[in-house]
Amino acid sequence: MTTKTRRKSRELAMQMLFQADMGHQSEDEVRATFWRAGDPVETEVRGFAEDLFRVAMVRQAEIDELILKNSKNWRIERMAGVDRNLLRMAIGEMLGFKSTPFPVVINEALEIARRYSASESINFLNGLLDAVAHSLLPK
């Protein structure tokens, strides 16, 4: 899978998480409406996006706890929806896909943030993802 393909998967996973979060929808409800019939999404792209989405949804409580432990003075519900779900996607990848190096996950999340988040969010997201990555390293 190419870098471009994986980034598209990550974008789609973040969008699915956003839809679940903002619409208060279950995994199945998101899947029923997210993928449009005839949408030309490559199997590889969709497969990895689904995997990232599933891990982030199943492990959301653990992911949110990591966000809370590593963010200073920020409650999750006060974070911008895009940022919150981008964090969930990236941390889900850190937890569920150990073969992807943390710096790659962080860099990809920041590239996606440059497209979807406010420019002021980049440093916040970088610092928070770096702190989470360090907390996940073996001691």
Secondary structure by P-SEA (a helix, b strand, c coil): ccaaaaaaaaaaaaaaaaaaaaacccaaaaaaccccccccccaaaaaaaaaaaaaaaaaaaaaaaaaaacccccccccccaaaaaaaaaaaaaaaccccccaaaaaaaaaaaaaccccccaaaaaaaaaaaaaaaaccc
